[in-house]
Amino acid sequence: MASSLNSRCLRNSLLLSRTQTLFLLLLRPSSSSTQSFSTKPISNHTIQVRLRPQSQSDSVSFDPNTVRETLSSYCNDWRRALEFFNWVETHHHFQHTTETYNRMLDILGKFFEFELSWELIQRMRQNPVSNPDHTTFRVIFKRYVSAHLVNEAVETYNRLGEFGLKDETSYCNLIDTLCEYKHVIEAQDLCFWKNNELGFDKNNNTKVYNMILRGWLKLGWWSKCRDFWEEMDRRGVEKNLHSYSIYMDILCKSGKPWKAVKLYKEMKKKGIKLDVVAYNTVIRAVGLSEGVDFSIRVLREMRELGCEPNVVSYNTIIKLFCENGRYREASKVLDKMFEKACLPDVITYHCFFASLQKPKEIIGLFDRMIASGVRPSMDTFVMLMRKFGRWGFLRPVFIVWKKMEELGCSPNESAYNAMIDALVDKGMLDMARKYDQEMLAKGLSPKPRAELGTKLVSNVGPDDE
């Protein structure tokens, strides 16, 4: 099974690399051109490709997965992503799906290009195979709310009647997004004070109450969590397994894991059957309050009760072992995951990276992760570069950066800042300035650094003004 996954990942990587290479070749200047890639803003009224087709490229066909993955590789460079998005449609007659549109909308929203986003949505409506769906507007909600544009998100919800999507699903998506990005007060206001305006009565909807409870968890306002938990009882809201799972997580993260264990025992007495999500929280709570060896007992118990552990279950055990410096036992759990056909994910390796103290061991495990078919996330690259930078090891920073480029990942603001910090600490100011200028060209904001003579800039690069 693992070998099958590896070969599939290799095929996907090769296809993605080929697509990126072809696109970048077409971006190279001809003899009469002076610029390979324009960093000027694309007009809101002329979203079009500025590329010239080549006969050899016309024979290449694309599938939605490859297009979506290529867009993801440009997720920190919205101009290039948009050029690719239009190029593949114009020069290869690729018919974008709702999924590829949604990915492009997510990238534009990340850089606050909301006018362009709405133009794309209008383009979606012109094609029956790419009509906007609930995911489309969840993306818009997410990008508005993450930019703290709550009113714009609510206005978007109110417009959904135009698309036939102003329903309970969209309402829940809006509330969930507000809670996810820590606008819980606004979410609570919408639920309990503006129901008539939004068209739904949520006073006894357990799902919505769970979203708000999880929102207070995200904020870390533990007293509010407790008050809201008690308010659910006062309002007669029927608590379900998900409610208990969230509250156990609250108790665990607020530094009271023993209370989470107590709640778990009460649930067992009431005959509540736990699912894998609830058990994962219990494993963490027991590990923190009683030790990782007792967590192993809970893992065995859930198996005996017919609840098969998932990757999060094993990740929790591995993290507990690593936090206690028991790396050998953590490695055994990692090996067991392959035996159980429960393949590790990027979080599995993050547990090791956060605790290991030797650069050679970390780089070795990093290579093993990639070889096993697990693709590093941008958080992986940033975590490792920051760690090596703090330790004063520059060579591993370059190794990680090079691997990021080889895998076709476009560095984000955090990755650039981690690299620049490492270079500044070593006195390599000229190279640090090069990366600083590269950030600005992409519309990313570098940190102000006295060593480089830079000042705080806005989220918009100089070419965007």
QUIWOPE-V449149 format. One record per residue. RES is the residue in three letters. PHI is phi in degrees with one decimal (NA if undefined). PSI is psi in radians with two decimals (none if undefined). Layout:
BEGIN
[[RES | PHI | PSI] [RES | PHI | PSI]]
END
This chain:
BEGIN
[[MET | NA | -0.75] [ALA | -64.9 | -0.71] [SER | -65.3 | -0.64] [SER | -62.7 | -0.73] [LEU | -63.6 | -0.76] [ASN | -60.0 | -0.78] [SER | -66.2 | -0.66] [ARG | -65.3 | -0.75] [CYS | -64.0 | -0.66] [LEU | -64.1 | -0.78] [ARG | -60.8 | -0.75] [ASN | -64.2 | -0.70] [SER | -65.1 | -0.72] [LEU | -64.4 | -0.73] [LEU | -66.2 | -0.74] [LEU | -62.9 | -0.78] [SER | -61.7 | -0.72] [ARG | -63.0 | -0.75] [THR | -62.2 | -0.81] [GLN | -63.1 | -0.74] [THR | -62.1 | -0.80] [LEU | -60.1 | -0.78] [PHE | -64.4 | -0.76] [LEU | -67.7 | -0.60] [LEU | -61.7 | -0.70] [LEU | -72.2 | -0.28] [LEU | -85.6 | -0.18] [ARG | -68.3 | 2.55] [PRO | -73.2 | 2.57] [SER | -82.8 | -3.13] [SER | -62.3 | -0.47] [SER | -95.8 | 0.02] [SER | -98.0 | 2.65] [THR | -112.8 | -0.09] [GLN | -145.1 | 2.30] [SER | -83.1 | -0.52] [PHE | -151.3 | 2.20] [SER | -83.2 | 2.32] [THR | -102.5 | 0.18] [LYS | -75.7 | 2.62] [PRO | -62.3 | 2.54] [ILE | -86.5 | 2.27] [SER | -59.3 | 2.44] [ASN | -63.8 | -0.39] [HIS | -102.3 | -0.03] [THR | -135.9 | 1.10] [ILE | -76.9 | 1.67] [GLN | -145.5 | 2.90] [VAL | -88.6 | 2.39] [ARG | -108.5 | 0.68] [LEU | -113.8 | 2.76] [ARG | -106.3 | 2.25] [PRO | -68.5 | 2.59] [GLN | -119.4 | 2.48] [SER | -58.3 | -0.63] [GLN | -70.5 | -0.41] [SER | -79.7 | -0.36] [ASP | -66.9 | -0.35] [SER | -83.5 | -0.15] [VAL | -81.8 | 2.33] [SER | -110.6 | 2.66] [PHE | -126.3 | 2.59] [ASP | -114.6 | 2.77] [PRO | -56.1 | -0.64] [ASN | -63.2 | -0.77] [THR | -64.2 | -0.74] [VAL | -62.9 | -0.77] [ARG | -64.6 | -0.73] [GLU | -67.8 | -0.64] [THR | -65.7 | -0.73] [LEU | -59.0 | -0.72] [SER | -62.5 | -0.59] [SER | -69.4 | -0.34] [TYR | -105.9 | 0.40] [CYS | -66.3 | -0.29] [ASN | -105.1 | 0.29] [ASP | -144.9 | 1.46] [TRP | -64.4 | -0.55] [ARG | -64.6 | -0.83] [ARG | -65.9 | -0.67] [ALA | -60.1 | -0.76] [LEU | -69.7 | -0.65] [GLU | -62.2 | -0.77] [PHE | -63.9 | -0.76] [PHE | -55.6 | -0.78] [ASN | -77.4 | -0.64] [TRP | -60.0 | -0.80] [VAL | -67.6 | -0.48] [GLU | -79.5 | -0.78] [THR | -75.6 | -0.78] [HIS | -95.6 | -0.25] [HIS | -124.2 | 0.11] [HIS | 54.7 | 0.56] [PHE | -73.8 | 2.28] [GLN | -93.3 | 1.87] [HIS | -62.6 | 2.47] [THR | -97.5 | 3.01] [THR | -58.6 | -0.63] [GLU | -66.8 | -0.73] [THR | -69.9 | -0.64] [TYR | -61.3 | -0.77] [ASN | -61.2 | -0.66] [ARG | -66.1 | -0.73] [MET | -66.1 | -0.69] [LEU | -61.8 | -0.68] [ASP | -63.2 | -0.72] [ILE | -67.7 | -0.78] [LEU | -62.2 | -0.75] [GLY | -64.0 | -0.55] [LYS | -60.7 | -0.53] [PHE | -105.5 | 0.36] [PHE | 62.6 | 0.45] [GLU | -88.3 | 1.16] [PHE | -75.2 | -0.54] [GLU | -64.8 | -0.76] [LEU | -63.2 | -0.64] [SER | -60.4 | -0.79] [TRP | -68.5 | -0.54] [GLU | -64.4 | -0.70] [LEU | -64.6 | -0.68] [ILE | -61.4 | -0.69] [GLN | -65.2 | -0.63] [ARG | -64.8 | -0.66] [MET | -58.9 | -0.69] [ARG | -67.1 | -0.36] [GLN | -80.2 | -0.17] [ASN | -122.9 | 2.12] [PRO | -63.9 | -0.38] [VAL | -88.3 | -0.04] [SER | -133.8 | 0.64] [ASN | -63.8 | 2.51] [PRO | -58.8 | 2.48] [ASP | -126.4 | -3.00] [HIS | -61.0 | -0.62] [THR | -64.5 | -0.66] [THR | -54.2 | -0.85] [PHE | -82.9 | -0.35] [ARG | -64.9 | -0.69] [VAL | -60.4 | -0.80] [ILE | -63.7 | -0.76] [PHE | -55.5 | -0.84] [LYS | -59.0 | -0.80] [ARG | -72.1 | -0.63] [TYR | -65.4 | -0.86] [VAL | -69.1 | -0.67] [SER | -65.8 | -0.39] [ALA | -92.3 | 0.14] [HIS | 63.3 | 0.51] [LEU | -99.6 | 1.18] [VAL | -65.7 | -0.75] [ASN | -60.2 | -0.69] [GLU | -65.1 | -0.64] [ALA | -64.8 | -0.75] [VAL | -66.5 | -0.70] [GLU | -62.0 | -0.65] [THR | -62.2 | -0.77] [TYR | -58.1 | -0.75] [ASN | -66.0 | -0.38] [ARG | -85.3 | -0.14] [LEU | -67.7 | -0.23] [GLY | -60.7 | -0.51] [GLU | -63.1 | -0.49] [PHE | -104.7 | 0.03] [GLY | 69.8 | 0.50] [LEU | -124.7 | 0.24] [LYS | -85.9 | 1.50] [ASP | -140.9 | -3.02] [GLU | -64.8 | -0.61] [THR | -61.6 | -0.82] [SER | -64.8 | -0.68] [TYR | -60.1 | -0.83] [CYS | -64.7 | -0.65] [ASN | -61.5 | -0.70] [LEU | -65.2 | -0.84] [ILE | -62.5 | -0.77] [ASP | -62.7 | -0.70] [THR | -66.4 | -0.74] [LEU | -58.2 | -0.74] [CYS | -70.7 | -0.67] [GLU | -60.8 | -0.65] [TYR | -104.2 | 0.49] [LYS | 67.9 | 0.45] [HIS | -103.1 | 1.00] [VAL | -71.5 | -0.64] [ILE | -61.0 | -0.76] [GLU | -65.1 | -0.68] [ALA | -63.4 | -0.75] [GLN | -65.5 | -0.66] [ASP | -62.8 | -0.76] [LEU | -64.0 | -0.67] [CYS | -71.2 | -0.73] [PHE | -106.0 | -0.19] [TRP | -124.4 | -0.31] [LYS | -123.5 | 0.52] [ASN | -61.0 | -0.73] [ASN | -63.6 | -0.69] [GLU | -64.8 | -0.68] [LEU | -88.4 | -0.26] [GLY | 93.0 | 0.17] [PHE | -136.3 | 2.54] [ASP | -104.0 | 2.01] [LYS | -114.4 | 0.31] [ASN | -61.2 | -0.51] [ASN | -124.5 | 0.46] [ASN | -89.0 | 1.91] [THR | -60.2 | -0.65] [LYS | -59.7 | -0.78] [VAL | -68.0 | -0.71] [TYR | -61.7 | -0.68] [ASN | -63.7 | -0.67] [MET | -61.3 | -0.78] [ILE | -69.4 | -0.67] [LEU | -60.0 | -0.74] [ARG | -67.7 | -0.54] [GLY | -63.6 | -0.76] [TRP | -63.9 | -0.59] [LEU | -61.3 | -0.78] [LYS | -59.6 | -0.69] [LEU | -73.3 | -0.40] [GLY | 76.0 | 0.40] [TRP | -90.7 | 1.52] [TRP | -66.1 | -0.65] [SER | -66.6 | -0.63] [LYS | -65.4 | -0.68] [CYS | -59.4 | -0.82] [ARG | -64.3 | -0.76] [ASP | -62.3 | -0.73] [PHE | -69.6 | -0.64] [TRP | -59.1 | -0.76] [GLU | -71.4 | -0.59] [GLU | -64.6 | -0.59] [MET | -58.5 | -0.68] [ASP | -67.6 | -0.75] [ARG | -63.8 | -0.59] [ARG | -85.6 | -0.03] [GLY | 75.1 | 0.43] [VAL | -76.5 | 2.24] [GLU | -78.0 | 2.00] [LYS | -78.7 | 2.34] [ASN | -110.1 | -3.04] [LEU | -59.5 | -0.66] [HIS | -64.5 | -0.64] [SER | -60.1 | -0.83] [TYR | -64.3 | -0.67] [SER | -62.3 | -0.76] [ILE | -63.6 | -0.76] [TYR | -70.4 | -0.60] [MET | -62.3 | -0.68] [ASP | -64.4 | -0.68] [ILE | -61.0 | -0.84] [LEU | -61.3 | -0.68] [CYS | -65.1 | -0.85] [LYS | -76.9 | -0.32] [SER | -87.2 | 0.16] [GLY | 85.8 | 0.35] [LYS | -127.5 | 1.00] [PRO | -62.3 | -0.49] [TRP | -64.1 | -0.55] [LYS | -70.5 | -0.58] [ALA | -65.1 | -0.70] [VAL | -64.8 | -0.69] [LYS | -62.4 | -0.74] [LEU | -64.7 | -0.65] [TYR | -61.0 | -0.76] [LYS | -66.7 | -0.63] [GLU | -64.9 | -0.69] [MET | -62.2 | -0.71] [LYS | -63.8 | -0.70] [LYS | -65.0 | -0.60] [LYS | -78.1 | -0.09] [GLY | 79.5 | 0.33] [ILE | -75.8 | 2.16] [LYS | -84.2 | 2.12] [LEU | -82.6 | 2.57] [ASP | -100.8 | -3.09] [VAL | -65.6 | -0.56] [VAL | -64.8 | -0.81] [ALA | -64.1 | -0.75] [TYR | -61.9 | -0.65] [ASN | -61.7 | -0.68] [THR | -66.6 | -0.70] [VAL | -64.1 | -0.73] [ILE | -56.7 | -0.78] [ARG | -65.2 | -0.78] [ALA | -63.3 | -0.79] [VAL | -63.9 | -0.72] [GLY | -61.5 | -0.68] [LEU | -74.8 | -0.62] [SER | -90.4 | -0.57] [GLU | -122.5 | -0.24] [GLY | 113.3 | 2.69] [VAL | -64.3 | -0.50] [ASP | -63.5 | -0.58] [PHE | -74.0 | -0.50] [SER | -64.3 | -0.64] [ILE | -61.0 | -0.62] [ARG | -65.2 | -0.70] [VAL | -63.8 | -0.67] [LEU | -60.7 | -0.73] [ARG | -66.9 | -0.70] [GLU | -60.8 | -0.79] [MET | -64.5 | -0.62] [ARG | -63.0 | -0.78] [GLU | -63.1 | -0.52] [LEU | -87.9 | 0.12] [GLY | 84.7 | 0.24] [CYS | -104.1 | 1.82] [GLU | -75.8 | 2.25] [PRO | -60.9 | 2.57] [ASN | -111.3 | -3.01] [VAL | -62.4 | -0.57] [VAL | -67.1 | -0.63] [SER | -59.5 | -0.86] [TYR | -67.7 | -0.66] [ASN | -60.5 | -0.67] [THR | -64.3 | -0.76] [ILE | -63.3 | -0.79] [ILE | -60.5 | -0.76] [LYS | -62.3 | -0.73] [LEU | -62.9 | -0.75] [PHE | -62.4 | -0.80] [CYS | -64.1 | -0.71] [GLU | -63.8 | -0.41] [ASN | -98.0 | 0.13] [GLY | 73.8 | 0.30] [ARG | -98.9 | 1.18] [TYR | -68.0 | -0.59] [ARG | -63.7 | -0.78] [GLU | -67.2 | -0.61] [ALA | -63.0 | -0.69] [SER | -65.0 | -0.61] [LYS | -65.8 | -0.69] [VAL | -63.8 | -0.69] [LEU | -60.6 | -0.77] [ASP | -64.2 | -0.65] [LYS | -65.8 | -0.55] [MET | -59.7 | -0.72] [PHE | -66.1 | -0.68] [GLU | -64.4 | -0.64] [LYS | -85.3 | 0.07] [ALA | 59.4 | 0.47] [CYS | -107.9 | 1.49] [LEU | -68.3 | 2.40] [PRO | -65.1 | 2.73] [ASP | -117.6 | -3.02] [VAL | -63.9 | -0.55] [ILE | -65.4 | -0.60] [THR | -54.5 | -0.84] [TYR | -74.1 | -0.52] [HIS | -60.5 | -0.61] [CYS | -58.9 | -0.72] [PHE | -70.5 | -0.84] [PHE | -58.3 | -0.63] [ALA | -67.7 | -0.43] [SER | -110.5 | -0.51] [LEU | -63.4 | 2.57] [GLN | -117.5 | 0.00] [LYS | -115.8 | 2.14] [PRO | -53.9 | -0.69] [LYS | -62.9 | -0.73] [GLU | -65.2 | -0.72] [ILE | -65.5 | -0.80] [ILE | -64.0 | -0.67] [GLY | -61.8 | -0.76] [LEU | -69.6 | -0.62] [PHE | -60.6 | -0.79] [ASP | -64.5 | -0.68] [ARG | -64.4 | -0.69] [MET | -58.9 | -0.84] [ILE | -66.7 | -0.72] [ALA | -63.6 | -0.51] [SER | -81.0 | -0.05] [GLY | 96.9 | 0.10] [VAL | -90.8 | 2.05] [ARG | -83.5 | 2.19] [PRO | -63.0 | 2.55] [SER | -90.6 | 2.98] [MET | -62.2 | -0.56] [ASP | -60.9 | -0.60] [THR | -62.3 | -0.89] [PHE | -60.8 | -0.78] [VAL | -65.2 | -0.78] [MET | -56.0 | -0.84] [LEU | -69.1 | -0.75] [MET | -63.9 | -0.71] [ARG | -64.6 | -0.72] [LYS | -65.2 | -0.85] [PHE | -64.2 | -0.66] [GLY | -62.7 | -0.74] [ARG | -61.5 | -0.64] [TRP | -78.3 | -0.19] [GLY | 84.8 | 0.31] [PHE | -100.4 | 1.87] [LEU | -85.4 | -0.61] [ARG | -58.9 | -0.82] [PRO | -62.1 | -0.51] [VAL | -62.5 | -0.78] [PHE | -66.5 | -0.62] [ILE | -61.9 | -0.80] [VAL | -65.9 | -0.74] [TRP | -61.5 | -0.77] [LYS | -62.4 | -0.72] [LYS | -64.7 | -0.64] [MET | -61.2 | -0.76] [GLU | -67.4 | -0.70] [GLU | -63.0 | -0.58] [LEU | -84.5 | 0.05] [GLY | 75.2 | 0.41] [CYS | -91.3 | 2.30] [SER | -86.6 | 2.08] [PRO | -62.4 | 2.47] [ASN | -98.0 | -3.03] [GLU | -58.5 | -0.76] [SER | -65.8 | -0.67] [ALA | -65.7 | -0.79] [TYR | -60.7 | -0.80] [ASN | -64.1 | -0.62] [ALA | -64.4 | -0.75] [MET | -64.8 | -0.81] [ILE | -63.3 | -0.73] [ASP | -59.5 | -0.76] [ALA | -63.5 | -0.71] [LEU | -68.8 | -0.74] [VAL | -62.0 | -0.74] [ASP | -60.3 | -0.50] [LYS | -94.3 | 0.05] [GLY | 78.7 | 0.23] [MET | -91.2 | 1.22] [LEU | -71.4 | -0.62] [ASP | -63.4 | -0.76] [MET | -68.2 | -0.65] [ALA | -62.0 | -0.71] [ARG | -63.4 | -0.63] [LYS | -58.9 | -0.82] [TYR | -68.9 | -0.61] [ASP | -61.3 | -0.78] [GLN | -68.4 | -0.61] [GLU | -63.9 | -0.67] [MET | -60.5 | -0.84] [LEU | -60.9 | -0.67] [ALA | -63.7 | -0.46] [LYS | -91.0 | -0.02] [GLY | 83.7 | 0.26] [LEU | -95.0 | 2.69] [SER | -103.9 | 1.95] [PRO | -73.7 | 2.75] [LYS | -71.4 | 2.55] [PRO | -67.6 | 2.29] [ARG | -133.1 | 2.14] [ALA | -61.7 | -0.61] [GLU | -62.8 | -0.54] [LEU | -99.1 | -0.08] [GLY | 69.6 | 0.48] [THR | -97.9 | 2.67] [LYS | -116.7 | 2.90] [LEU | -65.0 | 2.29] [VAL | -118.5 | 2.93] [SER | -77.7 | 3.10] [ASN | -69.7 | -0.18] [VAL | -104.3 | 2.28] [GLY | -71.3 | 2.92] [PRO | -62.1 | -0.50] [ASP | -77.5 | -0.17] [ASP | -90.0 | -0.21] [GLU | -75.7 | none]]
END
